Amino acid sequence: MENAQPSPYLLAAEAAAYLRLEERTINNMRWRGEGPSYRKHGGKVIYHRDDLDAWSRTRDAGSGHTNDNDSDEDD
């Protein structure tokens, strides 16, 4: 099976690298219930790439620009 696709399941260290986080950060988020969805296979915590992507999309910070000072008044 030389044409096998890479597994979509990542261990915590791999998932952290995928998200550009420290492994400790993703572990802490998991313990607090704030991180990406995870699964347990054979007692190992694993993350599916689709779950990591979905979680990342919920973290979109936008442009950071707001128009709070805009008004309709003429100067």
C-alpha positions as CSV (number, residue, x, y, z in Angstrom):
1,M,0.0,0.0,0.0
2,E,2.4,2.7,-1.1
3,N,-0.4,5.1,-2.1
4,A,-2.0,5.2,1.3
5,Q,-3.3,8.6,2.3
6,P,-2.0,10.1,5.5
7,S,-4.2,9.6,8.5
8,P,-6.7,12.4,9.2
9,Y,-6.2,11.6,12.9
10,L,-3.6,13.5,14.8
11,L,-2.1,13.0,18.3
12,A,-2.1,16.1,20.6
13,A,1.5,17.1,19.6
14,E,0.6,16.8,15.9
15,A,-2.7,18.7,16.3
16,A,-0.9,21.4,18.2
17,A,1.7,21.7,15.4
18,Y,-1.1,21.8,12.8
19,L,-2.7,24.7,14.6
20,R,0.7,26.4,15.3
21,L,0.1,26.0,19.1
22,E,2.3,24.5,21.9
23,E,1.2,21.0,22.9
24,R,0.7,22.3,26.4
25,T,-1.7,24.9,25.2
26,I,-3.9,22.4,23.3
27,N,-3.8,20.1,26.4
28,N,-4.8,22.9,28.7
29,M,-7.7,23.9,26.4
30,R,-8.9,20.3,26.3
31,W,-8.9,20.1,30.1
32,R,-10.8,23.4,30.4
33,G,-13.3,22.3,27.7
34,E,-12.3,25.2,25.4
35,G,-10.3,23.5,22.7
36,P,-11.2,21.5,19.5
37,S,-13.3,18.4,19.7
38,Y,-11.2,15.3,20.4
39,R,-11.7,11.6,20.5
40,K,-10.2,8.7,22.3
41,H,-8.9,5.7,20.4
42,G,-7.4,3.0,22.6
43,G,-7.0,5.5,25.4
44,K,-5.1,8.0,23.3
45,V,-6.5,11.5,22.8
46,I,-6.7,12.2,19.0
47,Y,-8.0,15.0,16.9
48,H,-9.5,14.8,13.4
49,R,-8.2,17.4,11.0
50,D,-11.8,18.4,10.1
51,D,-12.5,19.1,13.7
52,L,-9.3,21.2,14.0
53,D,-10.3,23.2,10.9
54,A,-13.9,23.7,12.2
55,W,-12.6,24.9,15.6
56,S,-10.1,27.3,13.9
57,R,-12.9,28.9,11.9
58,T,-14.8,29.7,15.1
59,R,-11.7,31.6,16.3
60,D,-11.8,34.1,13.4
61,A,-10.9,37.5,14.9
62,G,-12.0,39.4,11.8
63,S,-10.3,42.6,10.7
64,G,-10.1,44.1,14.1
65,H,-11.5,47.4,12.7
66,T,-14.7,48.8,14.0
67,N,-16.5,52.0,12.9
68,D,-17.7,53.0,16.4
69,N,-16.8,56.7,15.7
70,D,-18.7,57.0,12.5
71,S,-21.8,59.1,12.6
72,D,-24.4,60.5,10.2
73,E,-23.9,64.0,11.4
74,D,-22.5,66.7,9.0
75,D,-19.5,68.7,10.5
